[in-house]
């Protein structure tokens, strides 16, 4: 049986990793919101 939602680890990190977020203004806004909310993890990192 096939699992739902495949996806490569590299792609996830490239698009939504911490360094990808820092690069753009919108990404920095995301991090700012997540800090404000008190997220333990600001970006996926595995």
C-alpha angles and dihedrals in degrees: 000000000000121000120231122249110023119186138151123262092225093055091050093052093044093054105030106018122118096259091048089053093049092053098067132049091233090051091053088052089054091053091047091054092047092050090049091050089050099241114180090213117041095189136006110269118175 
